[in-house]
């Protein structure tokens, strides 16, 4: 194991998580709900909703916050950014949608990398488009951020933030 002075520059758990959280926004976001069809069936037809506003993260994989979303080794064992134990816990989150089709997402998290804890805040932004109850997000950098559903003041998105992690449903409520 290599000893690194706290003053020496190196990739930190926080830098690793920032990169991992960026994956949230560029990973395909899918929902478990069925998509809208061209039918006028009331179960799939668009409904009148007040879409713009703040959506606060309530649950991840049906668990109330804070939620541990990753627990395991991460990185390449041959590089300096490898951690035998890497735990990411999301404490809070919010997605704000405005009237002009823009979004801003912020997540407060804690990382414990090989026993060293640090808190972080990830903020991402971009645009959104609606098609009935489906919402498609695009990052400011132009990347496809995926899709979710928005219905009755609830935004549900399947996402993962760590390459080695699994996707899970994140539920936000207005």
C-alpha positions in Angstrom: 0.0 0.0 0.0 1.3 3.4 -0.9 1.4 6.1 1.8 0.3 9.5 0.6 0.7 12.7 2.6 -2.5 14.6 3.1 -0.8 17.6 1.4 0.2 15.7 -1.7 -2.1 16.0 -4.7 -3.8 12.7 -5.7 -7.2 11.6 -6.9 -9.5 11.7 -3.9 -12.7 9.9 -3.1 -14.5 13.2 -3.8 -12.9 13.4 -7.3 -13.9 9.8 -8.0 -17.5 10.5 -6.9 -17.7 13.7 -8.9 -16.8 11.7 -12.0 -19.2 8.9 -11.0 -22.0 11.4 -10.4 -21.4 12.9 -13.8 -22.4 9.4 -15.1 -25.8 10.0 -13.5 -26.6 12.7 -16.0 -25.1 11.0 -19.0 -26.3 7.4 -18.2 -29.5 6.3 -19.8 -32.3 7.0 -17.4 -35.2 4.7 -17.8 -38.4 4.2 -15.9 -40.2 1.1 -14.9 -43.5 2.6 -16.1 -44.8 2.0 -19.5 -44.3 4.8 -22.0 -47.0 6.9 -23.7 -48.5 5.6 -26.9 -50.2 7.5 -29.7 -53.5 6.3 -28.4 -55.9 8.6 -26.7 -56.4 6.0 -23.9 -56.7 7.8 -20.6 -54.0 5.7 -19.0 -51.3 6.8 -21.5 -52.6 10.1 -22.9 -50.8 13.2 -21.7 -52.3 14.9 -18.7 -52.4 18.5 -17.7 -49.7 19.0 -15.2 -47.8 21.8 -13.5 -44.3 20.6 -14.5 -42.0 23.4 -13.6 -40.8 23.5 -10.0 -38.6 21.8 -7.4 -38.7 18.0 -7.1 -37.1 16.8 -3.9 -35.5 13.4 -3.7 -37.6 11.1 -1.4 -36.4 7.6 -2.0 -33.8 5.5 -3.8 -34.8 1.9 -4.5 -37.9 2.5 -2.2 -35.6 3.4 0.8 -35.9 6.7 2.6 -32.8 8.9 2.6 -30.0 8.7 3.4 -29.4 5.7 1.1 -26.2 3.8 0.5 -26.0 3.4 -3.3 -22.6 1.8 -3.6 -20.4 -0.3 -1.3 -17.4 -2.2 -2.7 -14.0 -1.8 -4.4 -13.7 0.7 -7.2 -11.0 1.7 -9.7 -8.1 -0.2 -11.1 -5.9 -1.9 -8.6 -2.8 -0.9 -10.6 -3.6 2.8 -10.3 -3.6 5.4 -7.5 -7.4 5.8 -7.7 -8.1 2.3 -6.5 -10.1 1.8 -3.2 -10.7 -1.6 -1.6 -13.6 -0.1 0.2 -15.7 2.7 -1.4 -19.1 3.6 0.1 -21.3 6.3 -1.5 -24.3 7.5 0.5 -26.8 10.0 -0.9 -28.1 12.3 1.8 -30.3 14.7 -0.2 -31.1 15.7 -3.7 -33.3 17.9 -5.8 -34.1 18.5 -9.5 -35.5 21.9 -10.4 -37.4 22.3 -13.7 -38.1 25.8 -15.1 -40.7 27.1 -17.5 -38.2 27.4 -20.3 -37.2 23.7 -20.4 -34.1 23.9 -18.3 -33.2 21.7 -15.3 -30.7 21.8 -12.5 -29.9 18.8 -10.3 -28.0 18.9 -7.0 -27.0 15.9 -4.8 -25.5 16.0 -1.3 -23.5 12.8 -0.6 -20.9 11.2 1.6 -18.0 9.0 0.4 -16.0 6.8 2.7 -12.9 5.7 0.7 -10.8 3.2 2.6 -12.0 4.6 5.9 -11.6 8.2 5.0 -14.9 10.1 4.9 -15.7 13.2 2.9 -18.9 15.1 2.0 -19.6 16.4 -1.4 -22.1 18.3 -3.5 -22.7 17.5 -7.2 -24.6 20.1 -9.3 -25.5 19.4 -12.9 -27.7 21.2 -15.4 -29.2 21.0 -18.8 -32.5 21.0 -20.7 -35.6 18.8 -20.7 -38.3 18.0 -23.2 -41.7 16.5 -22.5 -43.7 14.0 -24.5 -46.9 13.3 -22.5 -45.7 11.9 -19.2 -42.2 11.1 -20.4 -39.4 13.5 -19.8 -36.0 13.5 -21.7 -33.0 15.2 -20.2 -29.9 16.6 -22.0 -26.8 17.8 -20.3 -25.4 21.3 -20.8 -22.5 19.6 -22.6 -25.0 18.2 -25.1 -25.0 14.6 -23.9 -28.1 12.5 -23.8 -29.1 12.3 -20.2 -31.9 9.9 -20.8 -35.6 9.7 -19.9 -38.0 9.3 -17.0 -41.6 9.8 -16.2 -43.3 12.7 -14.5 -46.8 12.2 -13.2 -48.9 13.8 -10.5 -46.0 15.7 -9.1 -43.7 12.7 -9.0 -40.5 12.3 -11.1 -39.2 8.7 -11.3 -35.9 8.0 -12.9 -33.8 4.7 -13.0 -30.2 5.7 -12.7 -26.7 4.5 -11.6 -23.8 6.8 -10.7 -21.0 4.3 -10.5 -19.7 2.2 -13.4 -19.7 -0.9 -11.2 -23.0 0.0 -9.6 -26.5 -1.2 -10.6 -29.4 1.0 -11.7 -32.1 1.7 -9.2 -35.3 3.9 -9.1 -34.9 7.4 -7.7 -38.2 9.1 -6.9 -38.5 12.9 -6.6 -41.7 14.6 -5.5 -42.8 18.2 -6.1 
